[in-house]
């Protein structure tokens, strides 16, 4: 199964896959609205705005597994992201990134991360940079600021 075949749910509750993003460079991020790293939404939006017309997308996947820092409903998450950070990149329904309930997307990302990087997600705002062929090019830690990824994104575009 490829990355593009994995079923996901949009923030508005629609069942879909990532097939619409085939051929694009993707930055897949597990997000949270009540985390010390939440201001990264601003940098993620800036990357999306800068590169979206060149075949790049940020995909946000809210997760409440880290200190309960994403307790809201999908509607509350969408409203928060738009009103506080002007987020226009695609957001999806909450999912689990670790443990027995790990969503198939995160099972795939971790299993296909570069050698030695398949361990559990460490915190909110961990990132996976995916190339145009759907291959995980790089796993990026939660504390790495989005603006630090510009050169990596440009090299894949």
FIMAR-854444 format. One record per residue (C-alpha): residue in one letter; x, y, z; residue number from 0. Coordinates in steps of 0.001 Angstrom, whole numbers. Layout:
# residues N
<site code="A" px="X" py="Y" pz="Z" pos="NUM"/>
...
END
This chain:
# residues 157
<site code="X" px="0" py="0" pz="0" pos="0"/>
<site code="X" px="1295" py="3454" pz="-849" pos="1"/>
<site code="X" px="944" py="6591" pz="1219" pos="2"/>
<site code="X" px="-1725" py="7775" pz="-1209" pos="3"/>
<site code="X" px="-3990" py="4760" pz="-548" pos="4"/>
<site code="X" px="-4305" py="5320" pz="3193" pos="5"/>
<site code="X" px="-7777" py="6350" pz="4351" pos="6"/>
<site code="X" px="-7937" py="9568" pz="6363" pos="7"/>
<site code="X" px="-10713" py="11830" pz="7521" pos="8"/>
<site code="X" px="-10756" py="15568" pz="6852" pos="9"/>
<site code="X" px="-11272" py="18023" pz="9695" pos="10"/>
<site code="X" px="-14875" py="18391" pz="8450" pos="11"/>
<site code="X" px="-15478" py="14630" pz="8725" pos="12"/>
<site code="X" px="-15209" py="13520" pz="5090" pos="13"/>
<site code="X" px="-13555" py="10160" pz="4369" pos="14"/>
<site code="X" px="-10771" py="10477" pz="1807" pos="15"/>
<site code="X" px="-7223" py="9403" pz="990" pos="16"/>
<site code="X" px="-4053" py="11343" pz="303" pos="17"/>
<site code="X" px="-4358" py="10596" pz="-3448" pos="18"/>
<site code="X" px="-5105" py="14275" pz="-4147" pos="19"/>
<site code="X" px="-1543" py="15074" pz="-3024" pos="20"/>
<site code="X" px="175" py="12621" pz="-5368" pos="21"/>
<site code="X" px="3124" py="14298" pz="-7076" pos="22"/>
<site code="X" px="3487" py="16980" pz="-4392" pos="23"/>
<site code="X" px="6111" py="17460" pz="-1726" pos="24"/>
<site code="X" px="4373" py="17059" pz="1643" pos="25"/>
<site code="X" px="5145" py="18108" pz="5180" pos="26"/>
<site code="X" px="2995" py="15920" pz="7436" pos="27"/>
<site code="X" px="2752" py="17210" pz="11011" pos="28"/>
<site code="X" px="975" py="16013" pz="14158" pos="29"/>
<site code="X" px="-418" py="19188" pz="15692" pos="30"/>
<site code="X" px="-1927" py="20450" pz="18946" pos="31"/>
<site code="X" px="-3616" py="23709" pz="19913" pos="32"/>
<site code="X" px="-2559" py="23932" pz="23559" pos="33"/>
<site code="X" px="1148" py="23133" pz="23345" pos="34"/>
<site code="X" px="4217" py="25280" pz="23868" pos="35"/>
<site code="X" px="5029" py="24484" pz="20233" pos="36"/>
<site code="X" px="1607" py="25610" pz="18936" pos="37"/>
<site code="X" px="3095" py="28859" pz="17506" pos="38"/>
<site code="X" px="4679" py="26615" pz="14864" pos="39"/>
<site code="X" px="1322" py="26879" pz="13088" pos="40"/>
<site code="X" px="2470" py="30340" pz="11949" pos="41"/>
<site code="X" px="5659" py="28986" pz="10383" pos="42"/>
<site code="X" px="3846" py="26037" pz="8825" pos="43"/>
<site code="X" px="1352" py="28422" pz="7229" pos="44"/>
<site code="X" px="4203" py="30593" pz="5936" pos="45"/>
<site code="X" px="5848" py="27561" pz="4293" pos="46"/>
<site code="X" px="2521" py="26544" pz="2765" pos="47"/>
<site code="X" px="1889" py="30031" pz="1411" pos="48"/>
<site code="X" px="5407" py="30314" pz="-17" pos="49"/>
<site code="X" px="5535" py="26930" pz="-1770" pos="50"/>
<site code="X" px="1947" py="25770" pz="-2409" pos="51"/>
<site code="X" px="1986" py="27008" pz="-6011" pos="52"/>
<site code="X" px="5183" py="25021" pz="-6629" pos="53"/>
<site code="X" px="3688" py="21652" pz="-5649" pos="54"/>
<site code="X" px="3978" py="21657" pz="-1852" pos="55"/>
<site code="X" px="1430" py="21062" pz="894" pos="56"/>
<site code="X" px="1452" py="21006" pz="4670" pos="57"/>
<site code="X" px="-950" py="18411" pz="6088" pos="58"/>
<site code="X" px="-1911" py="18870" pz="9732" pos="59"/>
<site code="X" px="-3057" py="15904" pz="11811" pos="60"/>
<site code="X" px="-4217" py="16931" pz="15298" pos="61"/>
<site code="X" px="-3305" py="14520" pz="18073" pos="62"/>
<site code="X" px="-4307" py="14507" pz="21739" pos="63"/>
<site code="X" px="-1777" py="11879" pz="22892" pos="64"/>
<site code="X" px="759" py="14282" pz="24378" pos="65"/>
<site code="X" px="-371" py="15705" pz="27742" pos="66"/>
<site code="X" px="-3918" py="16134" pz="26401" pos="67"/>
<site code="X" px="-2899" py="19253" pz="24488" pos="68"/>
<site code="X" px="-5513" py="18840" pz="21726" pos="69"/>
<site code="X" px="-8748" py="18276" pz="23669" pos="70"/>
<site code="X" px="-11145" py="20144" pz="21372" pos="71"/>
<site code="X" px="-13490" py="18887" pz="18699" pos="72"/>
<site code="X" px="-12515" py="19030" pz="15053" pos="73"/>
<site code="X" px="-14694" py="22137" pz="14614" pos="74"/>
<site code="X" px="-12959" py="23826" pz="17555" pos="75"/>
<site code="X" px="-9527" py="22895" pz="16183" pos="76"/>
<site code="X" px="-10343" py="24266" pz="12719" pos="77"/>
<site code="X" px="-11722" py="27498" pz="14191" pos="78"/>
<site code="X" px="-8701" py="27952" pz="16466" pos="79"/>
<site code="X" px="-6194" py="27390" pz="13659" pos="80"/>
<site code="X" px="-7944" py="29803" pz="11332" pos="81"/>
<site code="X" px="-8590" py="32562" pz="13865" pos="82"/>
<site code="X" px="-5230" py="32459" pz="15677" pos="83"/>
<site code="X" px="-2816" py="31532" pz="12884" pos="84"/>
<site code="X" px="-4688" py="32076" pz="9606" pos="85"/>
<site code="X" px="-4222" py="28409" pz="8713" pos="86"/>
<site code="X" px="-5347" py="27560" pz="5188" pos="87"/>
<site code="X" px="-3381" py="24337" pz="4729" pos="88"/>
<site code="X" px="-5372" py="21087" pz="4955" pos="89"/>
<site code="X" px="-6254" py="19831" pz="8416" pos="90"/>
<site code="X" px="-7539" py="16386" pz="9200" pos="91"/>
<site code="X" px="-9441" py="14679" pz="12018" pos="92"/>
<site code="X" px="-7643" py="13831" pz="15236" pos="93"/>
<site code="X" px="-5705" py="10609" pz="15210" pos="94"/>
<site code="X" px="-3224" py="8630" pz="17288" pos="95"/>
<site code="X" px="442" py="8567" pz="16303" pos="96"/>
<site code="X" px="1751" py="6039" pz="18859" pos="97"/>
<site code="X" px="605" py="2927" pz="20672" pos="98"/>
<site code="X" px="-1924" py="246" pz="19769" pos="99"/>
<site code="X" px="-4286" py="2797" pz="18193" pos="100"/>
<site code="X" px="-1665" py="4278" pz="15859" pos="101"/>
<site code="X" px="-3374" py="5423" pz="12682" pos="102"/>
<site code="X" px="-2267" py="3576" pz="9517" pos="103"/>
<site code="X" px="-820" py="6836" pz="8156" pos="104"/>
<site code="X" px="1592" py="7089" pz="11072" pos="105"/>
<site code="X" px="2332" py="3367" pz="10944" pos="106"/>
<site code="X" px="3363" py="3922" pz="7319" pos="107"/>
<site code="X" px="5369" py="7102" pz="7961" pos="108"/>
<site code="X" px="7340" py="5566" pz="10820" pos="109"/>
<site code="X" px="7923" py="2289" pz="8971" pos="110"/>
<site code="X" px="9215" py="4110" pz="5892" pos="111"/>
<site code="X" px="11273" py="6795" pz="7617" pos="112"/>
<site code="X" px="14987" py="6857" pz="6818" pos="113"/>
<site code="X" px="17021" py="4154" pz="8537" pos="114"/>
<site code="X" px="16929" py="4229" pz="12308" pos="115"/>
<site code="X" px="14118" py="6773" pz="12537" pos="116"/>
<site code="X" px="11124" py="4480" pz="12996" pos="117"/>
<site code="X" px="10671" py="4961" pz="16746" pos="118"/>
<site code="X" px="7611" py="6543" pz="18350" pos="119"/>
<site code="X" px="6687" py="10151" pz="17721" pos="120"/>
<site code="X" px="8265" py="12157" pz="20527" pos="121"/>
<site code="X" px="5810" py="15082" pz="20839" pos="122"/>
<site code="X" px="3418" py="17441" pz="19095" pos="123"/>
<site code="X" px="4711" py="18996" pz="15867" pos="124"/>
<site code="X" px="6959" py="16108" pz="14818" pos="125"/>
<site code="X" px="7290" py="16319" pz="11042" pos="126"/>
<site code="X" px="7738" py="14027" pz="8052" pos="127"/>
<site code="X" px="8941" py="15472" pz="4763" pos="128"/>
<site code="X" px="7647" py="13370" pz="1869" pos="129"/>
<site code="X" px="8955" py="13607" pz="-1700" pos="130"/>
<site code="X" px="6893" py="13795" pz="-4911" pos="131"/>
<site code="X" px="6925" py="9994" pz="-5179" pos="132"/>
<site code="X" px="5379" py="9514" pz="-1732" pos="133"/>
<site code="X" px="8627" py="8410" pz="-90" pos="134"/>
<site code="X" px="9570" py="9698" pz="3368" pos="135"/>
<site code="X" px="12628" py="11840" pz="2656" pos="136"/>
<site code="X" px="13242" py="13049" pz="6191" pos="137"/>
<site code="X" px="11870" py="12772" pz="9711" pos="138"/>
<site code="X" px="12136" py="16047" pz="11612" pos="139"/>
<site code="X" px="11903" py="16540" pz="15359" pos="140"/>
<site code="X" px="9148" py="18481" pz="17063" pos="141"/>
<site code="X" px="11360" py="21354" pz="18175" pos="142"/>
<site code="X" px="12718" py="22083" pz="14685" pos="143"/>
<site code="X" px="11071" py="25307" pz="13546" pos="144"/>
<site code="X" px="9218" py="25196" pz="10206" pos="145"/>
<site code="X" px="11334" py="27985" pz="8703" pos="146"/>
<site code="X" px="14413" py="25782" pz="9149" pos="147"/>
<site code="X" px="12968" py="23394" pz="6549" pos="148"/>
<site code="X" px="12923" py="25752" pz="3560" pos="149"/>
<site code="X" px="16136" py="24401" pz="1997" pos="150"/>
<site code="X" px="14986" py="20773" pz="2400" pos="151"/>
<site code="X" px="11621" py="21601" pz="801" pos="152"/>
<site code="X" px="13248" py="23506" pz="-2070" pos="153"/>
<site code="X" px="15590" py="20589" pz="-2790" pos="154"/>
<site code="X" px="12571" py="18300" pz="-3311" pos="155"/>
<site code="X" px="10437" py="20668" pz="-5389" pos="156"/>
END
